[in-house]
Amino acid sequence: MISKGHKAYFETLLRADKNGEVCVMECTDAKTGETVIAVCAVGRDANGDFQMTPLAKMFNGNPYEELLPPDVETLQ
């Protein structure tokens, strides 16, 4: 089951994309120290400075090798 929080992040991503307010940004993973690419919504703070809100991380490898599809029986 997809959580309400994940659904909300996805809706934010869709709105940001519709408004042309999406970017990819090179970041450092806080746990591993690895360089990762994050998909971010772009906004402005109260001072008018850019504010990036990370919504997702891109795969460094082949996603078809890193993920398994859901069990079809659990979707029914």
C-alpha positions as CSV (number, residue, x, y, z in Angstrom):
1,M,0.0,0.0,0.0
2,I,1.3,3.4,-0.9
3,S,1.3,5.8,2.1
4,K,-0.5,9.1,2.1
5,G,2.9,10.9,2.5
6,H,4.2,9.3,-0.7
7,K,1.0,10.2,-2.5
8,A,1.4,13.8,-1.3
9,Y,5.0,13.9,-2.5
10,F,3.9,12.6,-5.9
11,E,1.1,15.2,-6.2
12,T,3.7,17.9,-5.3
13,L,5.9,16.6,-8.1
14,L,3.1,16.7,-10.6
15,R,2.2,20.3,-9.7
16,A,5.8,21.4,-9.8
17,D,6.2,19.7,-13.2
18,K,3.1,21.4,-14.6
19,N,4.4,24.8,-13.5
20,G,7.9,24.1,-14.8
21,E,9.3,24.1,-11.3
22,V,11.3,20.8,-11.3
23,C,15.0,20.2,-11.4
24,V,17.6,17.6,-10.8
25,M,20.3,18.4,-8.3
26,E,23.5,16.6,-7.3
27,C,23.4,16.0,-3.5
28,T,25.3,13.9,-0.9
29,D,23.5,11.0,0.7
30,A,23.5,11.9,4.5
31,K,23.8,8.2,5.5
32,T,26.4,6.9,3.0
33,G,28.2,10.0,1.8
34,E,27.6,8.9,-1.8
35,T,26.8,11.5,-4.5
36,V,23.2,11.0,-5.6
37,I,20.9,12.9,-8.0
38,A,17.7,14.1,-6.5
39,V,14.5,15.2,-8.3
40,C,13.4,18.5,-6.6
41,A,10.6,21.0,-6.7
42,V,11.9,24.5,-7.0
43,G,10.3,27.3,-5.1
44,R,11.2,30.6,-3.5
45,D,11.6,31.4,0.2
46,A,10.4,34.7,1.9
47,N,13.5,36.5,0.7
48,G,13.0,35.4,-2.9
49,D,15.9,33.0,-2.8
50,F,15.5,29.6,-4.5
51,Q,14.5,26.7,-2.3
52,M,14.8,23.1,-3.5
53,T,12.6,20.5,-2.0
54,P,13.9,17.0,-2.7
55,L,11.1,14.6,-3.7
56,A,12.9,11.5,-5.1
57,K,16.4,10.0,-5.7
58,M,17.4,8.8,-9.1
59,F,18.8,5.3,-9.5
60,N,22.5,5.0,-9.9
61,G,22.2,1.5,-11.4
62,N,19.7,-0.2,-13.6
63,P,16.3,0.1,-11.8
64,Y,15.1,-3.2,-13.5
65,E,17.9,-5.0,-11.6
66,E,17.3,-3.1,-8.3
67,L,13.5,-3.5,-8.0
68,L,10.9,-6.3,-8.2
69,P,7.4,-5.6,-9.3
70,P,4.6,-6.0,-6.8
71,D,2.9,-9.4,-6.5
72,V,-0.1,-9.3,-8.8
73,E,-2.3,-11.2,-6.3
74,T,-1.8,-8.5,-3.7
75,L,-3.1,-5.9,-6.1
76,Q,-6.5,-7.5,-6.5
